[in-house]
Amino acid sequence: MSTTRSKQSVPAPAPATTATTTLVIVAGALILSAAMGIRQTFGLFIGPFSFDRGLPVTLIAFAIALHNLVWGFAQPFAGAAADRYGSAPVVAFGASTFAAGLALSAIAPSGALLVIGMGLLVGIGVSCTTFGVVLPAVGRIASPHKRSVAMGLVSAGGSAGQVLMVPLVQGVRLHAGIATSLFVLAFLMLLIAPLGIVLDRRAQNSAAQAGFADTPPAPLREVLSQATRHRGYRLLTLGFFTCGFQLAFIATHLPEYLTLCHMPIGLGATALALIGLFNMAGSWACGWLGGRYRQHHVLGWLYLIRSATIAAFFALPKSPVSVVIFAAVMGLTWLGTVPLTSGLVAKVFGTRHLGSLFGLCFLSHQIGSFLGAWLGGLVFDLTGSYSLLWVATVAAGLIAALLHFPIDDTVVTTPALRSSGPAQA
């Protein structure tokens, strides 16, 4: 009976044109490229902040780690706001807040202001300009059988920022100092503020065609409560913790680790740029695989590959060649988890509340990011080595793989979660 009523009240979605979908993908990729590319450069500032401003590594790592934690806690609310009000105001607010945090970090004379700028303000800004706001807009406009590929393309395009931002920041910092490089990044964030209009207009038109306009959204508390009772959603959320833990530790501490290993100066920046370059191919490939195979199985294998790569890199002798190989393989598996995870949430629960549901799942990812970045600095200050954290990243990846393989990806039919209309696998 409920199925009949749903079919009568919700018109069939009109397919989006190729031009419309392309516009959304390009806009989403540019937003992600700026936001993700900028935050990926923070590891390059640990040494300069420590030597030039006399700040302890633990404090700098805490500021970087805090933005991950704030990002995680703010993401469900940013996603819910974009679900309800559209992407334009959320992206504009986030880009402005992100830029303010970078500017404050540029002039911060003390550790406390650095924590507020790079930790609190940047964290809020990132939550409004990255996956939890951009990917739901893409997921709503793409057809179900092309959704995973579209999300992979956006994530891949977003990786261009890492390729471009890391050498840009490295060059500006070496020639003009920390403050100038951070002001340049703040200006770039302000440039992407209007792009949310493209996501907003296109996503809302698609939502209206799909019948969202006739279906009032269920209360956020009810939606999240029902999702958290789903075993597969809980396993997915727990596994996503590992992704954040591994990526934040490597992105934040790899440059300093390579310095300790007596690698050439600048190799750390090169490695981060290579990770971004290969992530472009990896994100697209993971989206493509997610459209052809069960997404949680692809995720399980991805975590296994990551753990094997990290273990080999840590155990084997270091050389410029081994660093390049490590960066390339890690790049292929870097953000491929995001289109797979968001695509799996969309497959099981639909797209009506995707921003909220993926946002809550992403909170787990960011708790892992906080711990990966902060514990790296803490363990190094206490022991003078990163060895314990390298071992922890390997173990976490193995656990994540075990959590993902048994996930049930059956489409749910609960009204509050499926208010977007008939289930579409």
Beta strands, then each sheet from edge to edge (+ up, - down):
end
